[in-house]
Amino acid sequence: MLAEPSSVPSPPPAADGRRTDGGREAFFDNAKLLALVLVVCGHFWEPLARQSGHRAVHAAYLLVYAFHMPVFVFVSGWFSRSFTGRPQQLNRLIGGVLVPYLLWTTLLGGYTARLDGRPFALDLLTPAWVTWFLLSLFLWRLSAPLWRQLRAPVTVAVAVSLLAGALPLTPQLSIGRTLQFLPFFVAGLTLDRDRVLALRGNRTLRAVAVPLFALAAVAAYWAAPRLDAVWLYRSASAAGLHSGYLRWAALSLAVNLAGALLGTAFLALTPTRRGWFTALGAAGMSAFLLHPFVQLALVHRGAYTGAFLTSAAGQLALTAGAAALALLLSAPPVARLLRPLLAPRLGWLLRN
């Protein structure tokens, strides 16, 4: 989700706001924003999805979780295509990804501890909820030059993700998600550029996308009382899910295939032109990191056990409010206000 700009200035966008040079394109910022809205909605649905009696919310939660992070990770791979490990790029990676991870893990961990009324024990190796993405992105991007050297990088990445099921995965270093989401990052990083850009506004894909999502929604509604959402988190090994390895591998492949198909359909439906919302996608990290504070406050105030949010009207209002919050917190003024926590200046620490 966090896009590191290239150290080489990019040409200006075309009249429709799209790039023709492989640099930053409105299409991908639009995709980031839409996926971000789904991330925020999914997190606000989560307490209801875990309760019985909310099958529709649970189904929506499963549907969104099947593809929204694969899209985020794929787009992150796309924006990492220029990363070669040059000193300036490493400085931006440290200042724009690693240090924010350390800061927000501390802030979110301390906030959660305070709400729970327990002492705060700082553990920088274990991400605090959403901060796993920053740590994984740091590791993925560092590995980018390696994947470009392979003849079949996506195939190798899939093999690595499947091997993760045999490992004793722990929460430290977000290793489970780092390995299991790896194929999507490598796909964004290495797939043929023209084929990726061909997804933009493709009429055939758009025609297929709508019925595909309708079918997926029906499948999610059927699966809601049968499927544990933890399979979609991609953080646990076979042992962690109390499953045999072969079953784990088969289900993991199915989940990744569903994520790839739905993610492709999602990108086909994503607007290609630059609009008022495009800048929100570019500044979306502020919303990604801030919205958990609001959601946790609602949980700890007992909002999810009240009569309003357990009603259909309340759930629609919750969804609309979550989407509005995502847009509000993605506004460039919010990102500028939070710049010291999102991209702190580290000239005192780093060379160049």
N, C-alpha and C positions, 0 to 999 in steps of 0.2 A: 504494500500500500504506500509506503514511503518511497518517493521517487527522487533519486539523486540526480541532479542535473549534470549534463556532460560538461567537462571542463572546456570543451570547444564550443564557442557560440553557435547556435543553430540559426539557419535562415528563417526569415519571418514566415508565418503560416500563410497558406493559400487563402483565397477569398472566402472559402467556405470554412476556414478555421482548421483545415487539416494540414498535416505535414507531408512532405514528399521525400524527406531525407532520412527517415528512421529516427528522428529526434522526437521531441515531445509532441503528441498529437491530441487534438480535442477528443477524438474517439476514445482514447484510453483514459483520459481524465473523466469523461462522462461515465465510462464503465466503472471507474473507481468510486465515483459519487453514488451511483445506483447500488453498487455492492455495499458501500458503506451504510446506506440507508437500511439495507437488508440486515447488515450486522447489528445495527442499533435496534431495529425492530425485533430481531431474533433474541437479543439479550433481554429486552423488555418482556418478551413472551415467555422466556424460560421458566420463571417461577410458576406460571399458570400451566405450562406444558408438563411440569413435573407433578401437578395435582391431577387427581382423577376427575372425570366429569367435564373435561375441556378438550374433547377430541378434535374439534376443528382447529383450535389453537395449536394443539400438539401436532396435527398434520401439517399446518403451515410452518411450524418450527422445523419439522423433519425435512420438508421440501426446501426451505431456505438453506438449511445446514448441509444439504446434499451438494450445493454448488457455490455458495457465496464465497467461502474461503479459497476453493480452487481458483475462482476468478481473480481474487485479490493476489494470490501467490503467482498466478500466471502473469498478471499485469506487472507485478514486481520484477519478475524475470525479464519482461520486455524492457523495463526501464533500467535494467542492469546490463544491457547489451554492450554499452560502451565501457564497462568497468574492466580495466586491465591491471589494476593494482598500482597505478602511478601514485606518487607521493600525495598529490593534491586530492586524488580520489580517496586514498586511505584516510586523509585528514577529514574529508567530508563524511566518510563512513563512520569514523569515530565520533565526530561532533554531531552528526545528524541521526545516528542510529544507536551506537553503543552507549554514549553518555546519556541520551534521553531514556534508554532502557534502565540504566542505573537510577536515574532521578525518579522516573515514574513508578518503578518497582518499589522504591522507598516510599513515595507519596501514597500510592494505592494500598500498599501493605500496611502502612501506619494508619490510614483512614479506616480500613477494614478492622484492624485491631481495636481502634477506638470505638467503633460501632458495636463490636462484640464485647466490649468491656474487658479486654484481656491485654496483658503486656505485649508490646511490639518487639518481636525478635527479628532483626534484620538478616535476611538471607538472600544475597544478591545473585546466587547461583540458581535460585528457584523463582521463576517469573510470578508476578502477581496478576492473575487473570489475563487480561488482554495483552499485557506486556510480553507474553511469549512470542508474539509476532515480531517485535523488534529484535529480540535475541535470535530468533530463527533467521530473520532477514540478514542480520549481521553475518551469521555463519554461511548462509547461502551465497551472499554476494562475495565473501572472501573466496569461496570455492569456484566462482564463475570462470576464471581462466582455465581451471582444470577441465571443466565440462566441454569447453571449446576444443580441447585437444583430442577428444574421443570421436571415434567414427560413428558410434550409435549412442549418443549421450542420453536420449530419452529412455532407450531400452535398458541401459545400465542403471539409470536412476530408478526405474521401475523395479529392477532386481534388488537394488539397495533398499527400497521402501518395503519390499516383501521380506527381506532378511531381518528387518526391524522386528517382525513378529516373533522371531526366535530369541530376541535379546531380553534381558531383564531390565526393561525401560523404567526409569525413575523420572520424577518431575524436574530434576536438576537439568539445567541447560536446555530445557524444552526439547530434549533429544527425540522424544517420540514423534511430535509434530514435525520437527525439523527433517527427520528421515521420511516420514510418511507423506508429507506434502511436497517432498523434493521433486517428484516427476513434473509437477505443474510449474515449479520455478524453472526447471531445466527446459521444459517445453517453451515457455515464454522467452527464455534466453537464447535458444538455439534453433527453433523451428524456422523454416524458410520465411523470410520477411514478407515476400509477396503473397504467400499463402495465408499468413496471419492477417495481413491487411485486406485480403479478399473477403474476410468475414464481414467487413463493414458494409452494411446495407445490402447484403447478398439476398436477392429476391427469393431464390429457391430455399435458402436457409430460413428466411423469415416465414415463408409459407409453412415450413415444417415445424418451426419453433413453437407456434401457438398450440397446435394439437399435441405436441410433445409435452409441453408444460401442463396441458389439461390432463393428459394421461398420467403424468408424474404426480399431479395433485390427487387424482383418484387412488393411485398406488400408495401415496403418503397417508391418505385417510384410512385405507385398509391396514397399513402397517402400524398406524399410531398405537393401537393397544398391544402390538406384537413385537415391535422393534425398540430396543433400548438405544436412545440417541447417542450414547457413548461411542457406538460404532462409527458415528459420523464425526466425532471429535478428532479421530486419527491420532490419539495420544497414547494408547495402551497397546501392549503386546498381547500375544495369545494367552500367556499366563495371567496377565492383568485382567483379561476379560473372561477368565475361567473357560477357555476354549482350547480345543486341540489345534495344533498349528495348521494343518491342512484346511480345517474349517475356517480358521482365521484368515488364511491366505485367500481362500475362495471368496469370502465375504468382503475382504479388503479390495480385491480386484473388482468386484461388483460395485462397491461404493465408489471407487475411483473412476470406473467406467461411467457410472451415473453422473459423477461430478464433471467428467469431460464432456459428455453429451449435453447435459443441461447448461454447462458453462459455455459451450459453443453456441447453443441456442440463445442464451442470454446476450452474448456478444453480438450475435446477428440482429437482435432487437435493439441494441444500444444506439442512441442517436449519434450520427457522425459529424454533425455541424457544431461549431462553437456557439454556445448560448450563454445566458446569464449564469447558468448553473455550472459551466465548465470550470470556472475559477474555484468553485466550491470543492470540486474533486481534487484540484491541485493542492488545496489547503486542508484536506480532510483528516490529516493526522490529529489535529486538535480535537475534532469530534470523536475520533476513535479512542483517544486517551481520556477525554473528559466525561463521556456519557456514563461510564461505570459508576462514577460518584453519585450521579442522580439515581440510577437504578438501585444501587445498594441502599441509598437513603429511603427509597420507597419500600424496599423489602423490610428494612429494619423498623419502619414506622407501621408495618402491618397492613399496608395498602392492598396487598394481594390476597388477604383473607377477608377483606371487606365486601359488602354486598355489591358495590358498584363495579369493581373490576372482574367480578365473577359473573356479571351479566353480559349479554351480547353487545349491548350499547356501550358498556364500559370497556369491553375489549376492542371495539372499533375506535373508541376515543383514545385508548392506550396506544393503538397502532398509529393513529394520526399524530398523536403527541410525540411518539418516538421518532417518526419521520421528520416532523417539524424541528425537533431538537437536533437531529443529525444535520439538517440544513443550517440551522442557526449556529451551531458550534463549528461548522465548516466555513463560516464567513471569514474572508481574509482579515478583517479587523481583529477577530479572535485569535487567529494564527499569529498576527503581528504582536498582539499583547502577550502571547505565550512564547514568543520566540526565544527568550532566555532559557526556557525549559524544553523547547523543541529542537533548537539548533544553537546551543550556547557557543559563544566565541571562545576559542581555546588557543589563541595565539600565544598565551603565556605558557602553554603546555606542549604544543606541537610545533615542529619546524615548518617552514614554508607557509 
